[in-house]
């Protein structure tokens, strides 16, 4: 579990989103942290900023749709084990979230990444006019073949 906090802390620190950040879900298989930053990222730099944090984490972006689906399905399974989960997540949930946020005048970028002991989804969004805040969300999910007590 310690690795989950390291990943989330690196992402929140990178985007200067620690203040007021909090776990939405925190159990021994998944950690979802949401935060806000007063920093503004130019919209044309969203993708490159996420790439920078991926490099800082030593991760690899997952682009294969089947692999992304497996990661999201595993996360969904872990979320459903948590009493705090109100709505199930599905494989098109990220795309739907992006579409809904964009319909409210926000610009959204997200990437799914693979790390040695876990996988993560990093999402950022802000007003299309680059008005604060910048919202940051990171979901860290343990891999099924990794023993959680070794963290």
Secondary structure, DSSP 4 states (H G I P E B T S, - for coil): -HHHHHHHHHHHHHTT--TT-EEEEESSSEEEEEEEES----GGGHHHHHHHHHHHHT-EE---HHHHHHHHHHHHHHHHTSTT--S---TTHHHHHHHHHHHTTEEEEEEEEE-SSEEEEEEEEEETT-PSPEEEEEEEEE-TTS-GGG-
